[in-house]
Amino acid sequence: MKEPFADGLSFCSSFAIGLAISTGHPAGLAAAFAMPVVCLTGGSRRSAFRNASAYYSAGLWPMVPGLQRYLGHSADLLTAILIWSGSSILLSLPWTLAWTSDRHSQYWWRVLLASLTGIVPPLGLIGFISPVVGAGYLFPGTGWFGLAATALLPGIVLALSHSSASSARIGLRVALTAGVAMGICAHAFIAGLPALPARWEAVNTKFGDLSRPFRDFSAAQWIQEHIAASQARVVIFPEFVVPFWTDATRDFWSRTLLSCRSRGLVLAIGAGLPRERVGSSNGRKDVDLVNSYDFLAAIQALQLNGKSSPPAVPFERRPSDPISAHPAAYDNTLLILGAESSTFYQRVPVPIGMWQPLSHNGVPLRLAAPGVVKIDGQRVAVLICYEQILTYPILASMLQHPTVLVGISNTFWFDGTSIPRYQASAVQAWARLFGVPYLLAVNS
């Protein structure tokens, strides 16, 4: 095959795989397994960069409309395109460096190293659409062994396919046969996901945007009514359905929390926790909170209270609205309340939008924070929104041997894109790979 034609074919193939994974469909995630092969079959390092860029630019295009909604008035189309293209280029660099003319002896480890570079921080903080994300659809129930196979097989195939020796051709057939056999056996003989713990419930909501204080009033009323009627032992609610949790909030919830304790019910709820900024005082923090209140929304919420209409006030971002009404410094958490009490902190918040490097504001990066929290006797791995589209947080959690996987998210900002579907498919893939039951709680 002539080199220009081969380069064009690999470019088109890379772009097609990227488009497939951008849909968020499980088949698209599984197809990402072939990305290293098609990206590195080109005849030059420049070709490898073009192919990798095609994969990431096609796979990440939903970021453009998503970022415009997430950043609100502060982001025009050009800003969203710059972030999308910058992410694509950065994620392409490891694959560009992985290319080599000495393919037979080096590709098996170069591909593995490129994959790892895109998973672990610092690049792993934006480690989207990793080629290993679909391992659970290829080799369900095989755990770390299946993950290793997904990461290693492309490099082995590349190394053996570029050797003219008869032994290499035999080795290639053996590697391909072993991979196919492993996948068939995993699907045929490994049972499905274990049953969820008895009486666990994940609640999906349609509250829309609750980022402004007081807009959450009727939502809180609805949540407490749902808890009162629930027969579950553990009830899980989505990210940020309580925009920030303060002493006043706890007082408002006191009767519900007392009821939960008396019934033995555990409430797991996504909430923001205000933090003290360096050099700030309690008075300054209180002023920040008061200044961020939307009193018109509070009046509307009170008017809706007690009616049969949806519990939350619909909200569309106005050009004058700030990106977020959270306190300048806060934590994104899963609060465990009621019969048990603990706090799980988000480890990897959205860069710039939430985690603000070199600043004391926003949500802190907590790479060393625990990836598992104990709930109702179960070891629960928690992925909070942005963490669901990365690989590092879930692998860090799996090292701690969880028995349940829980994903909470607030997809209001990305509704209308394929990002929520990708999040759900990715969480399901990891649950299938490691053989743990999972629950998703989503606010849209």
N, C-alpha and C positions, 0 to 999 in steps of 0.2 A: 504494500500500500504506500503510495507516494506521500511524502511528509506533509505537504500543504493540505492534502485531502484529509489525512489522519488528524492534523491539528484542527481543521474545521469541524470534523466529526466529534472530536473530544470536546470542543467548545460548545457545540449544540447539545451534546449529551449532558454536559455540566449544567447548562442553562435549563434544560428540561427537568433534571433532577431537582434543581432549585425551585422551579415552579411547582413541582409535585409536593415538595415539603411545605411550600408557602400556603397550600390549601389547608394544612392542619389535619389532613386525613391520615389515619394510621398507615395506609399503603405508602404515602409520601414519606413518612418518617422512616419506614423500613427501607425505602429506595435510597435514602441518604447513605446507607452502607456502601454503595458503589461509588460514592463521590471520590475517594482517594484514587481509585483505579482510573476513572475517566479524566481526572484533573492532571494526573502525572504521566499519562501516556504520550503527551506531546513531545516534540523533539528538542525543546529548549526550555530554559528557565522562564523566558518571557511567555512562552506558551502556557506553562504551568500557572503563571500569574493571571493570564487572561482567563483560563478555565476556572480557577478558584474564584476570581472576581465575578464571573458569570454565575457561578453557583450561589454565592452569597448575595449578590445584587438581586437575583431572581427570587431567592428564598426569603429575603428580608424586605421585599417591597411593601408588605402591609405596614411596616413601620412608618411610612410616609403619612398616610391618612391618620394612623394611630397617634403619631407625635403631634400632629396639628390639633387634635382634640385634647390630648393630654396636657400640652403646654399652653393651650388656650390662646389668648391674644398676644402672648409674647413670642409666638412662633409663626412666621409666615411659611409659605411653601418652600422657599429657598432654604430656610433653616432646617426644615424636616429633611430635605434632600441632602443637605450637607452632612447631617448626622447619619443618615442611611448610607451614603456613599463612603463616609469615613469609617463606619463600622465594617462595611464590606471589604474595604482595603486592608484594614488592620487584621481582620480574620483571615485574609488571603495570604498574608506574609509567611506564616509557618509553612504553608503548602508550597509557596514559591521557593523557600529555602530548602524544602525537602527534596526538590527535584535534583537529580544527579545523572551524569552520563554513565557512572558505574552502577548500573541498576541491579545487576545480578547479586552483588554482595552487600548492598547497603539499603535497599528499599525496605526490607523487613523491619529495620529499626528506625529508619527515617520517617516512615508513615506513622509508626507508633508515637514517636517523639512529637510529630506535628499535631497529632490528635491530643496528646497530653497538654501541649502548649496552649491549645484552644479551650481546655477544660479548667486548668488550675489558674488562680490569680497570678499576675494581674490581668492577663488577657481574658481569663475565664470570667471576669466580672461582666464582660459583654459576650460570653461564649455561647452565642445563639446557634441553633440548628447544627449541633455537633453530629458528625457521621455516626456516632455510637448511640444516638438518641433512640433509634428504633430497635435496639437489641432485644427488647422485650417482645416485639412482634416476630422477630426471627428465631430466637431461642428462649421461649418462655420457661420460667421456672429454673433456669440454669445458673442464676446468680452471677457471681464474679467470674465464673468460668465462661459463661455466655458473653459477658462484657469483654473479656480478654479475647475471645474468638472474634467478636465483631471488630475489635481494634487491630488484631494481628493479621487476619486473613487477607485483607486488601494488600498489605505490604508483601505477604508471601506470594500472592498471585502475581503481583507486579514483578517481583524478583525472579520468579521461575519462568514467567512468560517472556522475559527478555534474554533468555539463555537458549543457545542453539544445541546444547548438549542433550543427548537422549535421556539421561538421568533426570534433567530438569523437567523435560516434558512429562516424564512419568510422575515426578514429584508434584507437578501442577495438577495432573489428573487426580492424584491421591488427595491433595489439599482440597480441591473442589468437591470431590466425592465425600470426604470427611465432613466438610461444612454442610453439604446438603443432607447427609445422613443425620448429622447432629440436629439440624432444624426439624427434620421429619420426626425423629424420635422424641424431641421435646414436645412437639404438638400432639403426637400420638399417645405417649405414655405418661407424660407429666400432667397431673390433675390440674384443674383450673384453680382460681384464687381461693384461698381458705375463706370460710364464712366470716362475716363481720362479727365482732362481739355482740352479744345479745343486747337489744334495746339501745343501740346507738343510732342517732339520727343526725343527718346533715341537712340544714335548711337552706334552700335557695330563695333569694328575695329579689324583688324588682323595685327597690327603693329609688334607684337612680342616683343622682349626685347628693351625697350627704356631707360633703366636705365643709360646708358652711355651718357654723354653730346655729342651733335652734331648728335647722331643717330636719334634725334627727328626732325631734320631739315625738311626732306621731309614729315614726318608725320604732322608737323605744317603747311606746305604748303597745304597738302591735306585737313586738318581740315578747314583751312580758305577758301578754294575753296568750301567745302561742305556748310559752313555757308553762303557764298555769294549766293549759289543757293537754299538754304532752304527757304520754305514758312512758316516754323513753327514760333511760337512766343517764345518758350522756347526750346533750343537745349542742350541736356545733353551728355557729353562725358565721357569715362571711367576713372578710377583711373590712375594717373601718365602718361597720354598721353603727359603732359608737365612735364618732370622729375623735373625741378625746375624753379620757376618763380622769375625773378629778374627785376630790372629796365631796363636792356638791353632787356629782353624778352618782357616787356611791350612796349618798343619802336618798336620792331620787329612786334608786333601785333597791333600797334596804328591805322593803317588804317582800319583794320578789326573791332576793337572796336568802332571806330568813326562811321563806317557804321552801326554797331549793334545799337548804340544809336539813330542814325537818323531813323532807321527802327522800333524802339521799340522792338528789339529782345534781349532776355536774354540768355546769354551763361553761362552754368554751366559746368565747366571742371575740371577734376581731375589733381591736380598739387602739386608738392613739393615746400614748401616755406623754403628757408635757414634761419636758426636762428643764432643769435650770441651766441657763447659759452662763459661761464664765463671765464674771463681772456684773451679773444682773442680780436684782433683788426680787423678793416675792412680790413686792408692789409693782415692779416693772412687768413681771410676768402677768399679773392680774390685769394690768392696763392693756397688755397685748391681747389678752383673751377678750376683754370687753370691746376693744376696738374692732375685733373681727366679727362681732355678732351681727346678724342680719335681722333686725327687729321686725321688718315687714314679713319676713318668712315665718317668724315666731307667731305673729298674729294669725297668719294664714293657717299654720299648723293647729293653733288652738281652735280656730273656726271649724276645721275638719274633724277635730277630736270627737269621738262618739258617733260619727256618721258611718255609713256603710261603704263609703268611697275608699279607694286605696289609702293606706296609712301614711304615706309620705307625700310631701309637696313636690310636684314635678318641677324640675329645674332645668333650664337651658342656660348655658354660660353666656353672659353679656360681655361686650367688649371691655367694659369698665371693671369686670371682676378680676381679682387677683388669681394667680395660679392656685393657691391654696390658702385656706384660712386657718390652718393648723398653727399652733404656737411656733415661734421661730426655731425652737429645738424640741424635738419629740422623738418617741420610739414607736415603731409599728409593731404591735404585739398581738398574740393570742392570749387573752386573759382566761385563766381557769378559776371559776368562781362557784359559789354554792357549797356543795358537800366537800369540795376540795379547793385548794387555793395555791396557785402558782402563776408564773408569767413566762411565756415563751417569746423571745425577741427575734424579730426578723434579722437575718444575718447579712443578706445582700440586698439592700434597697436599690431603687432605680438610680443610677449615676446621674448627677447634676439635678435631676428633678426632685429627688429625695435625699440621697447622699451627696453632700456638698464638700468635696475635698478642700482642705486648707481653711475650713470654716467650722465654727462651733454650732452653726445652725443646721437645720434639716435632721435627717435620721442617720445615726452613726453606722459605720461599717463594723460588723461584729463577726469577723471570719472565725474567731476562736470560740464563739458562743456555742452552747450545746445544740445539737441537731435533733435531740429527742427530748420529749417531756412525758412524764408519767401521768396517765389519766385512767382512773378506774382499774388500776392494776395492769394496764397495758403500756408498753413502751411505744409512744406515738411520734413518728417522724412528721414534722410539720413543714410545709412549703407555703410561704406567703407570697402570693401573686407573682412578682417578677422572678422569684426564685424558681418558679415552675418552668420557665423557658431556658434556664441554665442547666448545666450538668454538675458543676462543683457542689452545690448545696445538697442535692439528693445523694451523691456518693459519700459526702461527709456524714450525712445522717445514717446511711446504710452501714457504715463502719461501726455504728453504735447499736446494731442489732435490733431495729424496731420490730414490733409485731403488728403495727397498723400504720398506714400512710394517710395523712390528712392534708388536703390542699384547700386553702381559703383564698379568695380573690375578690376584687371589685373591678368588674369589666365594663363599668359604665363608660369609661373613657375610650374603650376600643370596640364597643358594640358597632356592628356593621362591617368589621374586618374579620379576618380569619384567625386573629390572635387568640381569642377565647377558645376556639376549637383546637388550636395547637396546644394550648395549655392543658386542656382536658386529655388530649391524646398522649401528650408527653407523660403526664402523671400516670395514666393507665399503663403506658409502656413500662415505666419503672416498676410499677406494682406487679405487672406480669413477669418481668425479668426476675425479681427477687422473691416472688411468691408471697406477697403480703396483701391483705385486703386494703381497700382504699375508700375514702369518702371525699367528695368535693362539695364545698359550700360557696356559692357564687352570688354576688349581688350584681344585678344588671340594670 
